[in-house]
Amino acid sequence: MPVKKNPDNDINANANSSTNVNNDINIDINDEVECSTEEQEMLEDVEELEKPEDNIGKKINQLRLSKGFSQRKLARLAGLTNTSISAIERNKVSPAVNTLKAILQVLDSDLNTFFSDEWKERKDRVVVTPKELVEISEPNSRVSIKQVFNGSPIKNLGFLIEVYQPNSSTEDRISHEGEEIGTVIEGKIIIRIDDTTYLLNEGDSYVIKTCHPHTFINPSNSITRIISAHTPATY
């Protein structure tokens, strides 16, 4: 004899099933909320980085120069490459949150200050005194390369004052994008470009494409001084 189903039992069963489903959903949602708090903060940071009104590269460039750091020095202290710092400062790439934090830590800043009104843009100067030149060579280097910088966030041209101690040289086979022009105002210098060597005496000038690996060498027992300009401003 067929047994009739009790509609009340079906309703109760469905209710229990629905309750269990709702509980599962609530558990999943709660777990997700608890586990994603840090991720949400990171997403908020990323959203801040992507705001068009925040010129990240310009700010990093300003902070770096105010500390008197070269791109190479900042890259070394932040655990990055010189190419990465150059690309970030020119807004070619947007840094990841952790990368930006590492850079700001080296520059004695943080995300909150970086994206707040506490960060102040340096005012452009017309006159740059000797003490305001930015040394971009490594400490204790026998080659001094100082950048003439007036605080402007827009730099299409870099200008350098270079002093080479007797029998000193730059790093071996430097390369970066752009063009460089310079004049030897005292002493002599050897420029090695790829596998070709050029000797310049006082009064001689040079024009080179800096994408070719190059090295500057003072072969003499006297100081050599050079003034040079390069574009784009990669330092």
Secondary structure, DSSP 4 states (H G I P E B T S, - for coil): -PPPP-HHHHHHHHHHHHHHHHHHHHHHHHHHHHHSHHHHHHHHHHHHHT-TT--HHHHHHHHHHHHT--HHHHHHHHT--HHHHHHHHTTSSPPPHHHHHHHHHHTT--HHHHTSTT--PPPP-S---GGG-EE-SPTT-SEEEEE---S-S--S-EEEEEEE-TT-B--TTB--SSEEEEEEEES-EEEEETTEEEEE-TT-EEEEETTS-EEEE--SSS-EEEEEEEES---
